[in-house]
Amino acid sequence: VDHEIRVTVQDDGIGFDPQMIADGVNLEGGFGLFTIEERMKDLGGKLVINSRPHQGCTMTMSLPDN
């Protein structure tokens, strides 16, 4: 059985276009999400971002539990 550690963060804030993170764009003030995504990949995990402008955001980080 595969196990993983998962953390989900959700808000009802202003949201953003997740493609900007994929493109490595640093918004004013910066989120650091691109860096988090890269670190998760380095550890064998992933970061999933669901957001749209004016729709809030849900981010889930998962890592293998080994």
N, C-alpha and C positions, 0 to 999 in steps of 0.2 A: 504494500500500500504506500503510495506516495503521499507525503505530508508537506505542507507549506505553511509559512507564517504570512499572514495577510493583515495589512493595516489599511483601513479606508478612512479618508478625510472628506467631509462634505460640507459645503456652505451654500448660502443663498445670496452670495455677493454679486458683484457686477459681471463675473464670468470673463471669458476670453476665448480667442480662437486657438485651439490646441495645435493647429498647423504651424503657428508661430513658434511653438516650442520645438516641433519637429524640424523646422528650418533653422533653429539655433538663434532666433531673434531674441534679444534681451529687451524687454519692455522697460520703460522708464521706471527706475527704482529696482528693476530686476526681480525675478521670481526664484532663480536658481533651479528651476524645474529641469532644465536641460542637464545640469550637473547631476541632479538626483537620478534622472533616467540613466545616465551613463554609469553611475555608481551601481545602480541596481543590475544593469547588464553585466558589469564586471564581477558581481557576486552570484551570477547565474539566475537573477530574478528579473522582474519587469515592473514597469510603471504604466498604468493605464489611466488616461485622463479623459474624462467626459465633461465637456464644458462648451458653452456657447455664450457669446456676448449677451449680457443682461439676463442670463438664465442660471447663474450660479455655477458650481463646479463640484465634481466628485472625482477624487484621485484614489486609486488603489495600488499599493505597493505590495508585491509578494516576493518571497524568497523561499528556496527549498529549505526544508527543515532536516538537515543532515548532519 
